[in-house]
Amino acid sequence: MMKQLTILAATLFTSFAFSQEVKTSNEKVSFSHGSYDAIVVTIPHANKDVIEKELKSEMKDWGGKYNSSKGEYTAKESKMKAMGDKYFDGYAKIIESGSEIKVAFAVDLGGAYMNHNEHKDQHKEIEGRAKKFGQTASKESVNGMIELETKALKKLTEEKEDLLKDIERSKKDIEDYKKKIAEAEQKIKDDESATQKKEGEIGTQTTKLGEVQGLLKKIK
């Protein structure tokens, strides 16, 4: 059982977690307060519930005042050593396109939004965080899939074991029935033999009864 679960987990993790690379790109993305340059991370095999949970955690790690509203996540007045001495505001949103899920990150550096041409160091830092976030979210999504498939396998294995137990019970029932049938067949033979013996005894007794009845006729 445990060997089967281990093989399943390894197979799923190999097939899903490493079958696609977490990629980042630079795109213009519309947020509630405008359209800005953003780092967009594409997350393979993403589960939206997992993405929402991980994105909340990520934005809180930015160290600012966290908030979420209308599908957007913000970290106001954030500060990171790699981003310089100034405070900045971070924005993130989940973008769904069919079965694909992406997350966009935009940063207001204070007067200008971060872009890869003018803010190379800051852009590199956020891009690294975005990719790491995407990898974590993708792996957690796959781990959720592994958990579901493991439960399904466990349920099927338990059902199989129940069926095997039913088979063993049925086999035992058959053996018990065979024993009872053999005992019944032997009893029939014994009773048939006893019946034949009784028929002989009945014949003898009938003869005796006739003889006694004959004595009655002789009395005058």
C-alpha positions in Angstrom: 0.0 0.0 0.0 2.6 2.5 1.1 4.8 1.5 -1.9 2.0 2.2 -4.3 1.4 5.7 -2.7 5.1 6.5 -2.9 5.2 5.5 -6.6 2.1 7.6 -7.3 3.5 10.7 -5.5 6.8 10.4 -7.3 5.2 9.9 -10.7 2.9 12.9 -10.3 5.6 15.2 -8.9 7.9 14.3 -11.8 5.2 14.5 -14.4 3.6 17.8 -13.2 6.1 19.8 -11.1 8.9 19.6 -13.6 7.1 19.2 -16.9 6.8 23.0 -17.4 9.0 25.8 -16.4 7.8 28.8 -14.3 8.3 31.7 -16.6 8.3 35.5 -16.2 7.6 38.2 -18.7 7.3 42.0 -18.8 3.8 43.2 -19.8 1.5 46.2 -19.5 -1.2 45.1 -17.1 -4.4 46.9 -16.1 -5.0 47.4 -12.4 -7.9 49.2 -10.8 -5.9 52.4 -10.6 -4.4 52.3 -14.1 -2.3 50.3 -16.6 1.3 49.8 -15.6 4.5 47.9 -16.5 4.4 44.6 -14.6 6.3 41.4 -14.1 3.9 38.5 -15.1 4.7 35.0 -13.9 3.0 32.0 -15.5 2.3 29.2 -13.0 2.0 25.7 -14.4 -0.8 23.4 -13.0 -2.0 26.3 -10.8 -4.9 25.9 -8.4 -6.6 29.2 -7.8 -7.2 28.6 -4.1 -3.5 27.8 -3.6 -2.4 30.8 -5.7 -4.6 33.1 -3.6 -3.2 31.7 -0.3 0.4 31.9 -1.5 0.0 35.4 -3.0 -1.4 36.7 0.3 1.6 35.3 2.1 4.0 36.8 -0.6 2.6 40.3 -0.4 2.7 40.3 3.4 6.4 39.3 3.2 7.0 42.6 1.3 6.8 44.3 4.7 4.3 47.0 4.0 0.6 47.5 4.9 -1.1 44.6 3.3 -4.6 44.7 1.9 -6.7 42.9 -0.7 -9.8 44.1 -2.5 -11.6 43.2 -5.8 -9.0 40.6 -6.7 -6.0 42.9 -6.2 -3.4 42.5 -3.5 -1.4 45.5 -2.2 1.5 46.1 0.0 1.8 49.9 0.7 4.9 51.6 2.1 7.0 48.4 1.7 10.7 48.4 2.2 13.4 45.9 1.2 17.2 46.3 1.3 17.6 45.2 -2.3 15.0 47.8 -3.5 17.0 50.7 -2.0 16.3 53.1 0.8 12.9 54.4 -0.4 9.5 53.0 0.5 7.5 51.6 -2.4 4.0 50.3 -3.1 3.5 46.8 -4.5 0.5 45.6 -6.4 -0.4 42.1 -7.6 -3.4 40.5 -9.3 -4.3 37.1 -10.6 -5.0 36.8 -14.3 -7.0 33.8 -15.5 -7.1 32.8 -19.2 -8.9 29.5 -19.8 -7.1 26.9 -17.7 -3.9 29.1 -17.4 -3.3 31.2 -14.4 -0.8 34.1 -14.2 0.1 36.6 -11.5 1.1 40.2 -12.3 3.3 42.2 -10.0 3.7 46.0 -10.4 5.7 48.4 -8.2 5.3 52.1 -7.6 8.7 53.3 -6.6 7.4 56.7 -5.7 6.7 58.8 -8.7 7.5 56.1 -11.3 6.4 52.6 -11.8 9.2 50.0 -12.0 10.2 48.8 -15.5 13.1 46.6 -16.7 14.8 49.3 -18.7 15.1 52.1 -16.1 15.2 50.1 -12.8 17.3 47.1 -13.5 18.3 46.3 -10.0 14.8 46.7 -8.5 13.3 44.8 -11.4 15.8 41.9 -11.0 14.8 41.7 -7.3 11.1 41.6 -7.9 11.4 39.3 -10.9 13.4 36.9 -8.7 10.7 37.0 -6.0 8.0 36.6 -8.6 9.6 33.5 -10.1 10.3 32.0 -6.6 6.6 32.7 -5.7 5.5 31.0 -9.0 7.6 27.9 -8.3 6.3 27.6 -4.7 2.7 28.1 -5.9 3.1 25.6 -8.7 4.6 23.0 -6.3 1.9 23.5 -3.7 -0.8 23.2 -6.4 0.8 19.9 -7.5 1.1 18.7 -3.9 -2.6 19.3 -3.6 -3.2 17.2 -6.7 -1.0 14.5 -5.2 -2.9 14.5 -2.0 -6.2 14.1 -3.9 -4.9 11.4 -6.1 -3.3 9.6 -3.1 -6.7 9.7 -1.3 -8.3 8.3 -4.4 -5.7 5.5 -4.6 -6.1 4.7 -0.9 -9.9 4.5 -1.3 -9.6 2.2 -4.3 -7.0 0.0 -2.5 -9.3 -0.2 0.5 -12.2 -1.2 -1.7 -10.1 -3.9 -3.3 -9.1 -5.2 0.1 -12.8 -5.3 1.1 -13.5 -7.3 -2.1 -10.7 -9.7 -1.3 -12.1 -10.1 2.2 -15.6 -10.8 0.7 -14.0 -13.4 -1.6 -12.4 -15.2 1.4 -15.7 -15.1 3.3 -17.5 -16.5 0.3 -14.9 -19.2 -0.1 -15.3 -20.1 3.6 -19.1 -20.2 3.2 -18.7 -22.5 0.2 -16.4 -24.8 2.3 -19.0 -24.7 5.1 -21.8 -25.4 2.6 -19.8 -28.3 1.1 -19.3 -29.8 4.6 -23.0 -29.4 5.4 -23.9 -31.0 2.0 -21.5 -33.9 2.6 -23.0 -34.4 6.1 -26.5 -34.2 4.7 -25.7 -36.7 1.9 -24.2 -39.1 4.5 -27.3 -38.6 6.7 -29.5 -39.5 3.7 -27.5 -42.7 3.1 -27.7 -43.6 6.8 -31.4 -42.9 6.9 -32.0 -44.9 3.7 -30.0 -47.8 5.2 -32.0 -47.4 8.5 -35.2 -47.3 6.5 -34.4 -50.5 4.7 -33.7 -52.1 8.1 -37.0 -50.8 9.5 -38.8 -52.3 6.5 -37.3 -55.7 7.4 -38.3 -55.2 11.0 -41.8 -54.1 10.0 -42.1 -57.2 7.8 -41.1 -59.4 10.7 -43.4 -57.6 13.1 -46.3 -57.9 10.6 -45.8 -61.6 10.5 -45.8 -61.9 14.3 -49.0 -59.8 14.4 -50.6 -62.2 11.9 -49.6 -65.2 13.9 -51.1 -63.6 17.1 -54.3 -62.7 15.3 -54.4 -66.3 14.1 -54.4 -67.5 17.7 -57.6 -65.5 18.3 -59.4 -67.3 15.5 -58.4 -70.7 17.0 -60.1 -70.0 20.3 -63.5 -71.6 20.5 
